[in-house]
């Protein structure tokens, strides 16, 4: 049983509509109002059916204790199904409410009970003292009913921020940069899952916005699929047999569900949602999907190894005739992205693993198609035997950062298996039904990992378009605050991520703080700038500022830098 106590100045209700399990009520019971009342909102649960009498007694004793503490003499038992997703049968629920009503009356209290199984409009006015809102869970252990008394203050003390041991970390470690630049944090209540701060979200959103723009130009359309889906889907896809140990499972309404570890099965259902024609192919579908994968706590490492992450996951449905050009198109897209960030990369062809799913002949066709695309483009690559996905071979992209380290990010996976398992079809120009070929591909891979690599690669010195704070406006002295504010507001209205520093302290100190935050542009407003209607501009990492810059000229410069992503 779950209960919610509200000590209220009054409670007023009116029944609106009956449900199939509604109890019979009189005209008088269709509405009610009571003053100075302790309301007990109650959800009777399925587990209460094991020992309803004991649960009712324990719940009544707890209610009496609360009534005594708040000095309430009038009680309303209010059946409220919304506190639980696992409700008892209506008959048990009604019986337990009547039992509690009788027990409370026996204790000498005035007791009222709102009608069971009716939609009701209600009003109340919570008194607002420390005991005016309390929640309880009445639990059963065997034949013994127990009340779990929750102390939020005590539980809050158990929540701790994940400690960062800086002793073994370099200054450009993304975890140190994330802390210094206020980008993200981790807490033990969600191991391996990122708490994004506003500045971290600014970087994340800029990466996604750039990606959306490039994918739109490349002919992709974006979708979004559910986070939690039935285990049936994962059994059809083959993930159940090959990946079950890495899936978070839950139960709902006597059915088993999985928190998605991959985006592809959901995307496939979008393809299957209607009849498809050869005229639609190649169909390029993109999803920035959040996935969760079970990982051992000992291997979690900042943004590099997490449990929850976002993939720029796309699936291409095509014919065998267009397969090679689609693979080449993905290679070109990856190349465009990585050149923008200054990454060098190499490629690997990963072939059939020992736990491969499906016909070996299909695997040979798939591997040959990838090899042909690489060879005809005269790409240098290595063969990574046995490291393909369980459903198909793949091309992996290994990028090299400024420290010479290699990271696997983008991938192109060729899949003949899932179209077979999901019986995907399209109508060909011959009037017959055909099976499409499916390409799975990412460019960033894990957005979290890519951000971590990028932060370390650039040592946090992000380009203007990507910087969480693009400009900071500083007043030379108090008299310059009004003009500094006006410059800030003009930049803000142009859409830039800009901050204003009107704090006390020296200009040197303010500039040093902006430099430590790695803000691309620092604008200083002093008397000379006010008199000449100009700006003094300092680029991050340079010592000499530019004086006498007109606002409009600077705005044009900023727009060009953003447009060309410099």
matplotlib code that plots the C-alpha trace (Angstrom):
import matplotlib.pyplot as plt

x = [0.0, 1.1, -0.3, 0.0, -1.1, -2.2, -3.2, -5.6, -7.8, -10.6, -11.3, -14.1, -14.9, -17.5, -17.9, -17.7, -17.8, -17.9, -15.3, -16.1, -15.2, -17.2, -19.0, -22.7, -23.2, -26.2, -26.9, -25.6, -22.2, -21.7, -20.2, -18.7, -16.8, -15.1, -13.1, -9.9, -9.2, -6.3, -6.6, -5.2, -4.8, -4.5, -3.4, -4.0, -1.4, -1.3, 1.1, -1.4, -3.6, -1.3, -2.4, -4.9, -6.0, -2.4, -1.7, -4.9, -4.1, -0.5, -1.7, -4.4, -1.9, 0.4, -2.5, -3.5, 0.0, 0.1, -3.3, -2.2, 1.0, -1.0, -3.9, -6.4, -9.8, -11.4, -10.0, -10.9, -9.9, -9.5, -8.9, -6.2, -5.0, -2.2, 0.3, 1.1, 1.3, 0.6, -2.9, -4.8, -8.1, -11.0, -12.7, -9.6, -9.2, -12.8, -12.6, -9.4, -10.7, -13.8, -11.7, -9.6, -12.7, -14.1, -10.7, -10.5, -14.1, -13.3, -10.5, -13.0, -12.2, -14.6, -14.0, -15.3, -14.5, -14.5, -16.3, -14.2, -13.9, -15.2, -13.4, -13.6, -12.8, -11.4, -10.0, -7.9, -5.7, -2.6, -1.6, 2.1, 3.6, 6.5, 4.1, 1.4, 2.7, 3.9, 4.2, 4.3, 4.8, 3.2, 5.1, 4.6, 7.5, 5.9, 2.9, 4.2, 3.3, 6.0, 6.0, 9.0, 9.5, 11.5, 13.8, 14.7, 17.4, 19.2, 19.0, 20.3, 23.5, 24.1, 24.2, 27.7, 29.5, 31.9, 35.4, 38.0, 41.5, 43.7, 47.0, 47.3, 45.6, 47.2, 46.0, 44.2, 42.3, 38.7, 37.5, 39.7, 38.6, 35.0, 35.4, 37.4, 35.1, 31.9, 30.7, 29.5, 29.6, 28.9, 27.1, 27.0, 23.2, 23.6, 26.9, 28.2, 25.6, 26.4, 24.9, 25.2, 25.7, 24.5, 28.0, 28.4, 24.9, 25.9, 28.8, 26.7, 23.9, 26.3, 27.8, 24.3, 23.1, 26.2, 25.6, 21.9, 22.8, 25.4, 23.1, 20.2, 22.4, 23.4, 19.7, 19.0, 15.7, 15.5, 13.3, 13.0, 12.1, 11.0, 13.5, 11.9, 10.5, 9.3, 11.8, 10.0, 11.6, 15.1, 14.5, 13.5, 16.5, 18.9, 20.2, 18.6, 20.8, 24.0, 23.7, 21.3, 23.8, 24.4, 20.7, 18.8, 15.5, 12.3, 8.8, 5.5, 2.0, 3.3, 5.5, 9.3, 10.8, 14.3, 15.9, 17.3, 21.0, 20.8, 18.7, 18.3, 15.3, 13.2, 14.3, 13.4, 9.8, 9.6, 10.6, 7.9, 5.2, 3.9, 4.5, 7.7, 8.6, 11.9, 11.3, 12.0, 15.4, 18.0, 16.2, 18.6, 17.2, 19.0, 18.4, 20.2, 19.3, 20.0, 21.1, 22.0, 24.4, 25.3, 29.0, 31.1, 31.6, 35.4, 35.6, 33.6, 35.9, 34.5, 33.0, 35.1, 33.2, 29.7, 26.4, 24.1, 25.2, 23.9, 24.7, 24.3, 22.9, 21.7, 20.3, 20.4, 18.0, 19.1, 19.4, 22.4, 23.0, 23.3, 25.2, 28.7, 27.8, 26.1, 29.2, 31.3, 28.9, 29.2, 33.0, 32.9, 30.6, 33.0, 36.0, 34.2, 33.5, 36.9, 38.8, 36.7, 38.0, 41.6, 41.6, 43.7, 42.2, 42.7, 40.2, 39.9, 37.7, 36.3, 35.2, 32.9, 33.2, 32.8, 29.3, 28.1, 24.4, 23.0, 24.1, 27.9, 27.2, 25.5, 28.6, 30.9, 28.8, 28.7, 32.5, 33.2, 30.9, 32.8, 36.2, 35.2, 34.1, 37.5, 39.6, 37.8, 38.3, 42.0, 41.7, 44.4, 43.0, 43.8, 41.8, 40.7, 39.7, 36.8, 35.9, 32.7, 29.3, 27.3, 24.9, 27.5, 31.0, 32.0, 34.4, 35.7, 37.3, 40.2, 41.0, 44.3, 44.2, 46.9, 48.6, 48.9, 46.3, 43.8, 40.1, 37.4, 34.5, 32.7, 31.6, 29.8, 28.2, 26.6, 23.7, 21.8, 20.6, 18.1, 16.2, 15.7, 14.7, 12.2, 11.0, 11.6, 10.3, 9.9, 8.0, 10.4, 10.0, 9.2, 6.1, 7.6, 8.6, 12.3, 14.5, 16.5, 20.1, 20.7, 23.7, 24.2, 26.5, 27.7, 30.0, 30.6, 29.8, 29.2, 28.6, 30.0, 33.2, 33.6, 33.3, 35.9, 38.3, 37.7, 38.2, 41.6, 42.6, 42.1, 42.9, 39.5, 40.4, 37.2, 36.6, 34.1, 31.1, 31.6, 32.7, 30.1, 30.8, 31.8, 32.5, 32.8, 32.3, 34.4, 34.0, 37.3, 35.7, 32.3, 31.6, 31.9, 29.2, 26.3, 28.2, 29.5, 25.9, 24.7, 27.5, 26.6, 22.9, 23.6, 25.7, 23.1, 20.4, 22.5, 22.3, 25.8, 26.6, 28.0, 28.7, 29.1, 31.6, 30.9, 32.5, 35.0, 38.6, 41.3, 40.9, 44.0, 42.2, 39.0, 41.0, 42.9, 39.6, 38.2, 41.5, 41.2, 37.7, 39.1, 36.6, 37.4, 36.9, 37.3, 35.9, 37.1, 35.1, 36.9, 36.6, 38.4, 36.0, 33.0, 34.2, 35.1, 32.2, 34.7, 35.7, 39.0, 39.1, 41.5, 41.5, 42.0, 45.7, 47.0, 48.7, 48.1, 44.5, 43.0, 41.9, 39.5, 37.3, 33.8, 31.0, 29.5, 32.9, 33.4, 29.8, 30.6, 33.9, 32.0, 29.4, 32.0, 33.8, 30.6, 29.5, 32.9, 33.3, 36.8]
y = [0.0, 3.5, 6.5, 10.3, 12.3, 15.9, 18.0, 20.5, 23.4, 21.7, 19.1, 19.4, 16.9, 16.3, 13.0, 13.4, 9.9, 6.3, 3.7, 0.0, -0.8, 2.1, 1.3, 2.2, 5.6, 7.7, 11.2, 12.6, 10.8, 12.4, 15.5, 16.4, 19.1, 18.9, 21.5, 20.9, 17.5, 15.0, 13.4, 9.9, 9.3, 5.6, 3.1, -0.5, -2.7, -6.2, -7.4, -6.3, -9.2, -11.6, -10.3, -7.5, -7.5, -7.0, -4.3, -2.4, -2.6, -1.3, 1.5, 2.5, 2.5, 4.8, 7.1, 7.3, 8.2, 11.0, 12.3, 12.5, 14.5, 17.0, 17.1, 16.1, 14.6, 14.3, 11.8, 11.3, 8.1, 9.0, 6.1, 7.3, 4.9, 7.2, 6.4, 3.0, 1.1, -2.2, -2.0, -4.7, -6.0, -3.6, -5.9, -6.1, -2.4, -1.6, -4.2, -2.7, 0.8, -0.3, -2.2, 0.9, 3.0, 0.7, 0.6, 4.4, 4.8, 2.3, 4.6, 7.4, 9.6, 11.1, 9.3, 9.9, 7.9, 9.3, 7.1, 4.2, 3.9, 7.4, 10.2, 13.2, 16.9, 18.0, 21.0, 21.3, 23.8, 22.2, 23.8, 23.9, 23.0, 20.4, 17.4, 18.6, 16.4, 12.9, 9.8, 6.2, 2.7, -0.1, -3.2, -6.9, -9.2, -12.6, -12.2, -9.2, -5.7, -3.1, 0.7, 2.1, 5.5, 7.6, 10.3, 12.6, 14.4, 11.2, 9.8, 13.1, 12.8, 9.5, 11.2, 12.2, 13.7, 11.3, 12.3, 13.1, 11.9, 14.5, 12.9, 10.7, 13.0, 15.4, 19.0, 18.5, 15.4, 16.0, 15.3, 18.1, 20.5, 19.6, 20.6, 23.8, 25.0, 23.9, 21.6, 18.4, 16.3, 12.7, 11.5, 8.0, 8.0, 7.6, 5.8, 6.2, 8.8, 12.5, 15.5, 18.1, 21.7, 24.7, 25.2, 21.5, 21.5, 24.5, 22.4, 19.3, 21.2, 23.0, 19.6, 18.2, 21.4, 21.2, 17.5, 18.1, 20.7, 18.4, 15.4, 17.4, 18.4, 14.8, 13.7, 12.3, 12.6, 12.6, 10.3, 9.6, 6.2, 5.1, 4.5, 1.4, -1.4, -4.9, -7.8, -9.3, -6.6, -7.5, -11.3, -10.6, -8.4, -11.0, -8.7, -10.9, -13.9, -11.9, -8.9, -9.7, -9.3, -5.7, -4.7, -3.0, -4.9, -3.9, -5.2, -3.4, -4.8, -8.4, -7.9, -7.7, -4.6, -3.4, 0.0, 0.2, -0.5, 0.1, 2.3, 0.1, -2.1, 1.0, 2.6, -0.6, -0.4, 3.1, 1.6, -1.1, 1.4, 1.6, 0.1, 1.1, 1.6, 1.5, 5.2, 5.9, 4.2, 4.9, 5.9, 7.6, 7.9, 9.6, 9.4, 11.1, 8.2, 7.8, 4.3, 2.5, -0.5, -2.4, -1.8, -3.0, 0.0, -0.5, 0.3, 3.5, 6.5, 10.0, 10.6, 7.9, 4.9, 5.5, 3.7, 6.2, 7.9, 9.5, 8.1, 10.0, 6.7, 6.5, 3.6, 3.5, 1.2, 0.7, -1.7, -3.8, -1.6, 1.6, 0.0, 0.9, 4.6, 4.8, 3.4, 5.9, 8.7, 7.9, 7.9, 11.3, 12.6, 11.2, 12.8, 16.2, 16.0, 15.0, 17.5, 20.2, 19.2, 18.6, 14.9, 12.5, 9.0, 5.5, 2.7, -0.9, -3.6, -5.8, -9.2, -12.1, -12.8, -16.2, -15.4, -14.2, -14.5, -15.7, -17.4, -17.4, -16.8, -13.5, -12.5, -13.2, -10.9, -8.2, -8.3, -8.3, -5.2, -3.2, -4.3, -3.3, 0.2, 0.7, -0.6, 1.4, 4.5, 3.6, 3.9, 2.4, 0.1, -2.8, -6.0, -6.6, -10.3, -11.5, -8.0, -7.4, -6.9, -10.0, -9.1, -7.9, -6.7, -3.1, -0.4, 1.3, 4.8, 5.3, 9.0, 10.3, 13.1, 15.8, 13.4, 10.7, 8.4, 6.5, 6.3, 4.3, 6.6, 6.4, 3.1, 1.7, -1.7, -3.7, -5.8, -8.4, -10.1, -7.7, -7.0, -10.8, -11.2, -8.2, -9.2, -5.8, -5.3, -2.7, -2.8, -2.9, -1.4, -4.9, -5.0, -7.6, -7.4, -7.2, -7.2, -4.0, -3.9, -2.1, 0.1, 1.1, 4.0, 6.7, 9.7, 10.9, 7.4, 8.2, 11.9, 11.8, 10.1, 12.4, 15.4, 14.0, 13.4, 16.8, 18.6, 16.9, 17.3, 21.1, 21.3, 23.0, 25.8, 25.4, 27.3, 30.2, 28.2, 25.5, 27.5, 27.4, 31.1, 32.8, 36.4, 38.2, 41.9, 43.6, 47.1, 49.0, 50.8, 51.4, 54.4, 52.2, 49.7, 51.2, 51.0, 47.5, 46.4, 47.9, 46.0, 42.8, 43.2, 43.8, 40.7, 38.7, 39.9, 38.7, 35.2, 34.9, 33.1, 36.2, 37.0, 40.4, 41.1, 44.3, 42.9, 44.9, 44.2, 45.0, 44.7, 42.4, 40.1, 40.0, 39.2, 36.5, 34.9, 35.0, 33.4, 30.6, 30.0, 29.8, 32.3, 33.1, 36.8, 39.3, 42.8, 45.6, 48.9, 51.9, 55.7, 55.7, 53.1, 55.0, 58.3, 56.7, 54.2, 51.4, 48.1, 46.8, 43.2, 40.5, 37.0, 34.1, 33.1, 36.4, 39.2, 42.2, 43.5, 45.2, 48.8, 51.0, 48.1, 49.2, 47.1, 46.5, 45.4, 43.0, 41.6, 40.8, 39.0, 36.9, 35.9, 34.8, 32.8, 31.1, 30.4, 28.8, 27.2, 28.6]
z = [0.0, -0.8, 1.0, 0.9, 3.9, 3.4, 6.5, 4.9, 5.9, 3.9, 1.2, -1.3, -4.1, -6.8, -8.7, -12.5, -14.1, -13.1, -14.0, -14.7, -11.0, -9.4, -6.2, -5.9, -4.2, -3.2, -4.4, -1.2, -1.7, -5.1, -3.4, -0.1, 1.9, 5.2, 7.2, 9.2, 7.8, 7.5, 4.0, 3.4, -0.4, -0.7, -3.4, -2.4, -4.3, -5.6, -2.9, -0.2, -1.3, 0.5, 3.9, 3.6, 7.2, 8.5, 6.0, 6.9, 10.6, 10.1, 7.8, 10.3, 13.2, 11.2, 10.2, 13.9, 14.8, 12.2, 13.3, 16.9, 15.9, 13.8, 16.2, 13.6, 14.7, 11.2, 8.6, 5.0, 3.3, -0.4, -2.9, -5.3, -7.9, -9.2, -6.5, -7.9, -11.2, -9.5, -8.1, -6.2, -7.5, -7.0, -4.5, -2.3, -2.5, -1.4, 1.4, 2.8, 2.8, 4.6, 7.1, 7.8, 8.1, 10.8, 12.7, 12.7, 13.9, 16.7, 17.8, 18.2, 15.2, 12.7, 9.5, 5.9, 2.8, -0.8, -3.4, -4.9, -8.7, -9.6, -11.4, -9.1, -9.2, -5.8, -4.1, -0.9, 0.9, 2.4, 5.8, 4.9, 8.2, 8.4, 8.9, 6.5, 3.6, 4.3, 2.2, 3.3, 1.8, 3.8, 2.8, 3.5, 4.5, 4.6, 6.8, 8.5, 7.3, 7.6, 7.1, 5.3, 7.0, 4.5, 5.9, 3.0, 5.0, 6.0, 2.4, 0.9, 3.0, 1.2, -2.2, -3.1, -6.1, -7.8, -6.5, -9.1, -8.1, -9.9, -8.9, -12.0, -14.5, -16.9, -17.0, -20.3, -19.0, -20.0, -16.5, -15.1, -18.0, -17.4, -13.7, -14.4, -17.2, -15.4, -18.2, -16.4, -13.3, -12.1, -9.0, -7.5, -7.7, -11.5, -12.1, -15.7, -16.5, -17.2, -15.4, -18.1, -16.9, -19.0, -20.6, -21.3, -22.9, -25.1, -26.6, -26.9, -28.7, -31.0, -32.1, -32.7, -34.6, -36.8, -37.4, -38.2, -40.8, -42.5, -42.5, -43.9, -46.8, -47.3, -47.6, -44.1, -42.3, -38.5, -36.3, -32.6, -31.1, -27.6, -24.8, -23.3, -25.6, -25.1, -24.9, -28.0, -30.2, -29.0, -29.5, -33.1, -33.7, -32.2, -29.5, -26.8, -27.7, -28.2, -25.9, -23.1, -20.3, -21.3, -21.3, -18.4, -18.0, -16.2, -15.8, -16.5, -16.5, -16.3, -19.4, -19.6, -21.2, -22.1, -21.9, -25.4, -25.8, -29.6, -31.8, -34.8, -33.9, -33.1, -36.4, -38.3, -37.0, -38.4, -41.8, -41.4, -40.4, -44.0, -47.4, -49.1, -52.8, -54.7, -55.4, -51.7, -51.7, -50.7, -47.5, -45.0, -41.5, -38.6, -34.8, -32.0, -29.7, -26.0, -25.2, -22.0, -21.7, -18.5, -17.7, -14.8, -12.5, -12.5, -16.3, -16.2, -17.0, -17.4, -20.8, -22.4, -20.9, -19.7, -19.2, -20.8, -24.0, -27.2, -30.7, -34.0, -35.3, -38.9, -40.9, -44.7, -46.5, -50.1, -53.0, -53.8, -56.9, -54.8, -51.8, -52.9, -53.6, -50.2, -48.4, -50.3, -49.3, -45.6, -45.9, -47.5, -44.7, -42.0, -43.8, -43.8, -40.1, -39.0, -41.1, -39.5, -36.1, -37.2, -36.7, -38.7, -39.0, -40.5, -41.3, -40.4, -42.0, -39.2, -40.3, -39.2, -35.4, -33.8, -32.5, -35.9, -36.6, -40.0, -43.2, -43.8, -47.5, -46.6, -44.5, -47.4, -49.7, -47.1, -46.4, -50.2, -50.6, -47.9, -49.3, -52.8, -51.6, -49.8, -52.7, -55.4, -53.4, -53.0, -49.2, -47.0, -44.4, -42.2, -41.7, -38.1, -38.4, -36.2, -34.8, -36.8, -35.1, -34.6, -37.4, -40.0, -41.0, -40.5, -41.4, -38.2, -38.2, -35.8, -35.1, -33.7, -31.2, -30.5, -28.0, -30.6, -29.1, -31.3, -30.7, -32.5, -33.3, -36.6, -38.0, -41.1, -40.6, -43.4, -42.4, -44.4, -41.2, -39.7, -42.9, -43.0, -39.3, -39.5, -43.0, -44.5, -48.0, -50.7, -54.0, -56.9, -60.3, -61.5, -59.3, -57.0, -53.4, -52.6, -49.4, -48.8, -47.6, -44.4, -43.4, -39.7, -39.3, -36.9, -37.3, -33.8, -32.4, -28.8, -28.5, -24.9, -25.9, -28.9, -26.7, -24.3, -27.1, -28.6, -25.2, -24.7, -28.4, -28.2, -24.4, -24.0, -26.5, -28.5, -31.7, -31.6, -33.0, -30.4, -27.3, -24.4, -23.8, -27.0, -25.7, -22.4, -22.1, -19.3, -17.9, -17.3, -14.3, -12.8, -15.0, -18.1, -16.9, -18.9, -22.2, -21.5, -20.7, -24.1, -26.0, -24.2, -25.1, -28.7, -29.0, -27.1, -29.4, -32.4, -30.8, -29.3, -26.0, -24.2, -20.6, -18.8, -16.1, -14.1, -11.0, -8.8, -9.4, -11.8, -15.6, -15.5, -13.1, -15.1, -18.3, -16.5, -15.4, -18.9, -20.2, -17.7, -18.9, -22.4, -23.8, -27.5, -27.3, -24.5, -25.1, -22.8, -22.6, -21.1, -21.5, -24.9, -26.2, -25.0, -26.5, -29.9, -30.0, -30.5, -28.9, -27.5, -28.4, -27.2, -28.8, -26.4, -26.2, -27.6, -25.6, -27.8, -28.0, -31.0, -30.3, -32.2, -33.6, -34.7, -33.5, -36.9, -38.3, -35.4, -35.9, -39.5, -38.5, -35.9, -38.4, -40.9, -38.2, -37.2, -40.9, -41.8, -38.3, -37.8]

ax = plt.figure().add_subplot(projection="3d")
ax.plot(x, y, z, "-o")
ax.set_aspect("equal")
plt.show()
